[in-house]
C-alpha cells in the first residue's frame, strides 16, 4: 500500500505527496535518474561565486514548482467548480511543473549558449522532451502512459493553450513564483520580495477574449488578479527585474559564464579535431563522451555541475594553453576585467533633468545612449577584437544581456500570456494599463566587455571614447 511522502523545503516548509495514484506517480518520478541528477545541478550556476549561499539545486526548485502548481490548480478548481474543472489537465500541468527543468545541462544557460554556438541547437525544453521519451521516466509514468509525450509538447510550446498550461508557462506561472522567492532567499539579497500569499488570495478565474484581426472569436478561462492586488502585482514585476539586475546579470556571474562557454567551445574543437590527448581528460570522461555524441541522451545524463567542476584540475594540466588558462580562471575565480559599457556611456551623457526637458527629449537622449552603446560593439567587431587568433584566446569577451521587465499584450490571439486585472468597472485590463509604474518601464539591457589584459582594457576604453564623440 502506498504511503504519504513528505519533503521539508526552505521556501514552502512541508511539501506532501498524498497516497493517491497521481501524486505517488510524481513521487516515483522524483526518484528516477534524470530527476535525481538535478540535485547535482545548481539552480543559479555560477552565482555562488558571488553569493556563497546560492548553492541550491534545480531539484529543490522543481519540487517547489510542483507544489506551487498544485496551489494554482486549487485556485482554478475553486473558481471553476467541480463541473467545469478538468482534473486530468490539472494533473498534466502539475507533472509538467515537476519535470520542467530535467533537460538542463551543467551550469544551465551558459552550457546551452556554448552548444548553440557549436551548432548543437537542442534547447533544454527539447532535451527535456527527449529525456521524457527515452529514459526510465516512462516506467515512472506507467499509470499515466500518455503523460511523457503530452508533457513534452506542453513544455515545448511557445505559448500556453489553456488555463492549465498557463500554470506552467506564462508571465505569472509556478516556475517564476518559486524561483523568485527561492533565489532571493538563497542569494541573500534584501530586494525582490513578493507578497505571494496576497497575490494567491486575489487570483480569480475569468473568461478572456481571444481576438484575431481585431475581432473576438472565442473566450478562454484564464487566471487573473483582483484590482486590490495591483500594487502586489506591480511589486512582482519590479522584483523580477531587480533579481535580474542584482543576481542573474551580476558582472562576475556573467563573466564566469562567458569563460565557461568559451571553455566548452575550445574543448569541443579539440575533440572534433582528434586532439583529446591534449585536453588532459581521459577519452571516457563524461565531457568527452558527450561532445562526441551531443544529441544522445545517455552521455548528456552523465553531465552535471560536479562532473564539470571536478574536471577543472585535469583541464588545468592540459597540453592546450587556452584550456589551461580557462579552467584555471574558472576554478580560481579569476575572470577577465569587466568594463560596463552601458553604464559608462550613460554616465557620460545621462538623461535630461526633470523640468528642464520634456518626455520626448528624455526618449531622444535614451535612444542616443543606446545607439552609442551599440556603436562600441560594432567598432569592436569591425576590428576583430572578439576573434580568436592563432589558437590564442580572444582578448575581449562581449556580454549583451537584454531583459523585458513586462511584456504587454502584443498578440490578442494569445491572451494567456498576459497579466489581467479585474478593474473597478468589472472589465479586464492589462496590468500596464492599471499601473503607471509598470507602464513606464523600458526594456533593460546590460552591455559589457571583459578584457583579458591591460592592453585589452585600454582598447575597450578607446572604443568607448570614440563612440562618445
C-alpha positions in Angstrom: 0.0 0.0 0.0 1.3 3.4 -0.9 2.0 5.9 1.8 2.1 9.7 2.0 5.6 11.2 1.4 7.0 14.4 2.7 9.8 16.8 1.9 11.0 19.7 4.1 11.6 22.8 1.9 13.3 26.1 2.6 10.5 28.1 1.0 7.3 26.1 1.3 8.1 24.3 4.6 6.3 21.0 4.3 5.6 19.6 0.8 3.5 16.5 0.9 2.7 13.8 -1.8 -0.5 12.1 -0.9 -1.2 8.4 -1.2 -3.3 8.8 -4.4 -2.3 7.3 -7.7 -1.2 10.6 -9.3 1.0 12.0 -6.5 2.5 8.6 -6.0 3.5 8.7 -9.7 5.1 12.1 -9.1 7.0 10.6 -6.2 8.2 7.8 -8.4 9.2 10.4 -11.0 11.3 12.2 -8.3 13.3 9.0 -7.8 14.2 8.5 -11.4 17.8 9.1 -12.5 17.1 12.2 -14.6 15.4 13.9 -11.6 18.0 12.8 -9.1 20.6 14.3 -11.4 19.1 17.7 -10.8 20.4 17.5 -7.2 23.8 18.0 -8.8 22.9 21.0 -10.9 22.8 24.3 -9.2 19.7 26.5 -9.8 21.9 29.6 -10.2 25.0 28.1 -11.7 28.0 30.4 -11.1 26.0 32.8 -8.8 27.5 31.1 -5.7 30.9 32.6 -6.7 29.2 35.9 -5.8 26.6 34.9 -3.3 28.0 31.9 -1.3 24.6 30.8 -0.1 23.2 30.5 -3.6 24.1 26.8 -4.0 20.6 25.4 -4.1 19.7 22.8 -6.7 17.3 22.5 -9.6 15.9 19.5 -7.8 14.7 21.7 -4.8 13.3 24.2 -7.3 11.5 21.6 -9.3 9.8 20.2 -6.1 8.8 23.8 -5.2 7.4 24.4 -8.7 5.3 21.3 -8.4 3.9 22.5 -5.1 3.2 26.0 -6.4 1.5 24.5 -9.5 -0.7 22.4 -7.2 -1.7 25.6 -5.3 -2.6 27.4 -8.5 -4.6 24.4 -9.6 -6.6 24.6 -6.4 -7.5 28.2 -7.3 -8.7 27.1 -10.7 -10.7 24.3 -9.2 -12.3 26.7 -6.6 -13.4 29.2 -9.2 -14.4 26.9 -12.0 -16.3 24.5 -9.7 -16.3 20.7 -9.9 -18.4 20.6 -13.1 -16.0 22.7 -15.2 -12.7 21.8 -13.6 -10.6 19.3 -15.6 -8.6 17.2 -13.1 -6.8 15.4 -15.9 -5.4 18.7 -17.4 -4.5 19.9 -13.9 -2.6 16.7 -13.2 -0.8 17.1 -16.5 0.2 20.7 -15.6 1.5 19.6 -12.1 3.5 16.8 -13.6 5.0 19.2 -16.2 5.9 21.6 -13.4 7.8 18.8 -11.6 9.9 17.8 -14.6 10.2 21.1 -16.5 14.0 21.5 -15.8 15.1 18.0 -16.3 16.7 18.9 -19.7 19.2 21.4 -18.2 22.8 20.8 -18.6 25.7 21.7 -16.2 25.6 25.4 -15.4 22.4 25.5 -17.4 22.2 28.6 -19.7 25.9 29.1 -20.1 26.3 25.5 -21.3 23.3 25.8 -23.6 24.8 29.0 -25.0 28.0 27.3 -25.8 26.2 24.4 -27.5 24.2 26.8 -29.6 27.4 28.5 -30.9 28.7 25.0 -31.7 25.7 24.3 -33.9 24.1 21.9 -31.3 20.8 23.7 -31.2 18.8 21.4 -28.8 17.4 23.8 -26.2 16.7 22.4 -22.7 13.0 22.2 -23.5 13.7 19.9 -26.4 16.2 18.0 -24.3 13.5 17.6 -21.6 11.1 16.1 -24.2 13.8 13.7 -25.3 14.5 12.6 -21.8 10.8 12.0 -21.1 10.5 9.8 -24.1 13.8 7.8 -23.9 14.6 7.1 -20.3 13.2 5.4 -17.1 10.8 8.3 -16.8 8.5 6.2 -19.0 8.2 3.5 -16.4 7.6 6.0 -13.6 4.5 7.2 -15.6 3.2 3.7 -16.2 -0.2 4.6 -14.7 -0.3 7.7 -17.0 1.3 6.4 -20.2 0.4 9.4 -22.3 2.0 11.9 -20.0 5.6 11.8 -21.3 4.6 12.8 -24.8 2.0 15.3 -23.6 4.3 16.9 -21.1 7.0 17.3 -23.7 4.6 19.0 -26.1 3.3 21.3 -23.3 6.9 22.4 -22.2 8.0 22.8 -25.8 5.0 25.1 -26.7 5.9 28.8 -27.1 2.5 30.0 -25.7 0.0 28.3 -23.3 -3.1 26.9 -24.9 -5.3 26.8 -21.9 -5.5 27.9 -18.2 -3.8 24.7 -17.1 -0.8 25.2 -19.4 -0.5 28.8 -18.2 0.2 27.5 -14.7 3.4 26.0 -16.2 4.4 28.8 -18.6 3.2 32.4 -18.6 4.2 35.8 -17.1 2.7 34.6 -13.8 3.5 30.9 -13.6 4.5 28.4 -11.0 8.2 28.5 -12.2 8.6 32.2 -11.5 6.6 32.2 -8.3 9.0 29.6 -6.9 12.4 30.7 -8.2 11.8 34.4 -7.4 11.3 33.5 -3.7 13.9 30.8 -3.6 16.7 32.6 -5.4 16.2 35.8 -3.4 16.4 34.0 -0.1 19.4 31.8 -1.0 21.3 34.7 -2.6 20.6 36.9 0.5 19.5 39.9 -1.4 17.1 42.1 0.5 15.3 43.3 -2.6 12.9 41.4 -4.8 10.5 40.2 -2.1 7.0 39.5 -3.3 3.7 39.3 -1.4 3.0 35.7 -2.5 0.1 35.0 -0.1 -1.7 38.2 -1.1 -1.3 37.5 -4.8 -2.6 33.9 -4.4 -5.5 35.1 -2.3 -6.5 37.5 -5.0 -6.3 35.2 -8.0 -9.5 34.7 -9.9 -10.6 32.8 -13.0 -12.3 34.8 -15.7 -13.2 34.4 -19.3 -10.8 36.4 -21.6 -11.4 37.1 -25.3 -9.2 35.7 -28.0 -9.0 38.0 -31.0 -7.7 37.9 -34.5 -7.5 41.0 -36.7 -9.4 42.9 -34.1 -12.4 40.5 -34.0 -13.1 38.4 -30.9 -14.0 34.8 -31.9 -13.8 32.9 -28.6 -13.3 33.2 -24.8 -11.0 31.1 -22.7 -10.6 30.7 -19.0 -7.6 32.5 -17.5 -6.1 33.3 -14.1 -6.4 37.0 -13.4 -5.9 39.2 -10.4 -8.3 41.4 -8.5 -7.8 45.1 -8.6 -6.9 45.2 -4.9 -3.7 43.3 -5.6 -2.4 45.6 -8.4 0.3 47.0 -6.1 1.4 43.4 -5.2 1.5 42.6 -8.9 3.5 45.8 -9.6 5.9 44.7 -6.9 6.1 41.3 -8.6 7.2 42.8 -11.9 9.8 45.1 -10.3 11.1 42.3 -8.1 11.8 40.1 -11.0 13.6 42.9 -12.8 15.7 43.6 -9.7 16.6 39.9 -9.5 18.0 40.1 -13.0 19.9 43.3 -12.3 21.4 42.2 -8.9 21.7 38.4 -9.2 21.3 36.9 -12.7 23.1 39.6 -14.5 25.8 40.2 -11.9 29.1 41.1 -13.7 31.1 38.3 -12.0 28.5 35.7 -12.7 28.2 36.7 -16.3 32.0 36.9 -16.6 32.3 33.3 -15.4 29.6 32.2 -17.7 31.4 33.7 -20.7 34.6 31.9 -19.7 32.7 28.6 -19.2 31.1 28.9 -22.6 34.5 29.6 -24.2 35.9 26.6 -22.4 33.2 24.2 -23.7 33.7 25.6 -27.2 37.5 25.2 -27.0 37.2 21.7 -25.6 34.7 20.7 -28.3 37.0 21.9 -31.0 39.8 19.8 -29.6 37.5 16.7 -29.5 36.3 17.3 -33.1 39.9 17.7 -34.4 41.0 14.5 -32.7 43.1 16.2 -30.1 41.6 14.5 -27.0 45.1 13.7 -25.7 45.8 17.4 -25.5 42.8 18.1 -23.2 44.1 16.5 -20.0 40.9 14.4 -19.9 40.6 10.7 -20.5 38.7 9.5 -23.5 35.9 8.1 -21.3 35.4 11.3 -19.3 31.7 12.3 -19.4 32.5 15.7 -21.1 34.5 13.9 -23.9 31.8 11.3 -24.4 29.1 14.0 -24.6 31.0 16.2 -27.1 31.5 13.1 -29.3 27.7 12.4 -29.2 25.9 15.6 -28.2 22.5 14.6 -29.5 22.3 11.4 -27.4 20.5 11.2 -24.0 22.9 8.8 -22.3 26.1 11.0 -22.5 24.0 14.1 -21.6 22.7 12.5 -18.4 26.3 11.8 -17.2 26.9 15.5 -17.0 26.3 17.7 -14.0 28.0 20.6 -12.2 30.1 18.2 -10.0 31.4 16.4 -13.1 32.4 19.6 -14.8 34.0 21.3 -11.7 35.8 18.0 -11.0 37.3 18.2 -14.5 38.9 21.7 -13.9 42.0 20.5 -12.3 42.6 17.9 -15.0 42.0 20.5 -17.7 44.5 22.7 -15.9 47.1 20.1 -16.7 46.2 20.0 -20.4 48.7 20.4 -23.2 46.5 23.2 -24.6 47.3 26.7 -23.3 43.8 28.0 -23.8 42.2 25.1 -21.9 44.8 25.5 -19.1 44.0 29.2 -18.7 40.2 29.0 -18.9 39.9 26.1 -16.5 42.3 27.8 -14.0 40.4 31.0 -14.2 37.1 29.3 -13.6 38.4 27.2 -10.8 40.1 30.1 -9.0 37.5 32.8 -9.9 39.9 34.9 -12.0 37.6 36.4 -14.6 38.6 38.9 -17.2 38.3 42.6 -16.0 34.8 43.9 -16.6 34.0 47.2 -18.3 30.3 48.1 -18.1 29.9 49.9 -21.4 26.2 50.7 -20.9 26.9 52.3 -17.5 29.9 54.2 -18.8 28.1 55.7 -21.8 25.1 56.5 -19.6 27.3 58.3 -17.1 28.8 60.4 -19.9 25.5 61.5 -21.4 22.9 60.7 -18.7 19.3 61.9 -19.0 17.9 65.4 -19.0 16.7 66.6 -15.6 13.0 66.7 -15.0 11.6 70.1 -15.5 14.4 71.0 -17.9 13.3 68.7 -20.8 10.0 67.1 -21.8 9.4 63.4 -22.3 10.4 63.5 -25.9 13.8 64.9 -25.0 14.3 62.1 -22.5 13.3 59.5 -25.0 15.7 61.0 -27.6 18.6 61.0 -25.1 17.9 57.4 -24.2 17.9 56.4 -27.8 21.2 58.3 -28.3 22.8 56.4 -25.4 21.6 53.1 -26.8 23.0 53.9 -30.2 26.4 54.8 -28.8 26.5 51.6 -26.7 25.7 49.6 -29.9 28.4 51.5 -31.7 31.0 50.3 -29.3 30.2 46.7 -30.1 30.2 47.5 -33.9 33.6 49.0 -33.7 35.0 46.0 -31.7 33.6 43.6 -34.3 34.9 45.6 -37.2 38.4 45.4 -35.7 38.2 41.7 -34.9 38.6 42.2 -31.2 36.3 39.3 -30.3 38.1 36.9 -32.6 40.4 34.0 -31.7 43.7 34.4 -33.5 46.5 31.8 -33.9 44.9 29.5 -31.4 45.0 32.1 -28.7 42.1 33.2 -26.5 40.2 36.3 -27.6 41.4 39.4 -25.7 37.9 40.8 -25.2 34.6 38.9 -24.4 31.2 40.5 -25.1 28.2 40.4 -22.8 24.9 41.5 -24.3 22.1 40.7 -21.9 18.6 42.1 -22.6 15.6 41.8 -20.4 12.0 42.9 -20.9 10.6 43.7 -17.5 7.0 43.2 -18.6 5.6 42.1 -21.9 2.4 43.9 -22.8 -0.2 42.1 -24.9 1.2 42.3 -28.3 -0.9 39.4 -29.8 -4.5 39.3 -28.7 -4.8 35.8 -30.1 -2.6 34.7 -27.1 -4.2 36.3 -24.1 -3.0 33.7 -21.6 0.5 35.3 -21.8 -0.8 38.4 -20.2 -1.4 39.6 -16.6 -5.0 40.6 -16.5 -6.5 42.8 -13.8 -10.2 43.0 -12.9 -10.9 46.7 -12.8 -13.5 48.7 -10.8 -15.6 48.5 -14.0 -15.5 44.7 -13.7 -13.7 44.5 -17.1 -10.3 43.0 -17.7 -7.3 45.3 -18.3 -3.6 44.8 -19.0 -1.5 45.3 -15.8 0.4 48.0 -17.6 -2.8 50.0 -18.1 -3.6 49.8 -14.3 -0.1 50.6 -13.1 1.7 53.8 -14.2 5.0 52.4 -12.8 4.8 49.2 -14.9 3.6 51.2 -17.9 6.7 53.4 -17.6 9.2 50.5 -17.6 11.5 50.3 -20.6 13.5 47.3 -21.7 16.6 46.7 -19.6 19.9 45.8 -21.3 23.3 45.2 -20.0 26.2 45.6 -22.4 29.6 44.8 -21.1 33.1 43.9 -22.3 35.6 41.8 -20.4 39.3 42.5 -21.1 41.9 39.8 -20.7 44.9 42.1 -20.3 45.7 45.7 -19.5 46.1 46.3 -23.3 42.7 44.8 -24.0 41.1 47.1 -21.3 42.7 50.1 -22.9 41.3 49.0 -26.2 37.8 49.0 -24.7 38.4 52.4 -23.2 39.4 53.7 -26.6 36.2 52.3 -28.2 34.0 54.0 -25.6 35.9 57.3 -26.1 35.4 57.0 -29.9 31.7 56.1 -29.7 31.1 59.0 -27.3 32.4 61.8 -29.6 
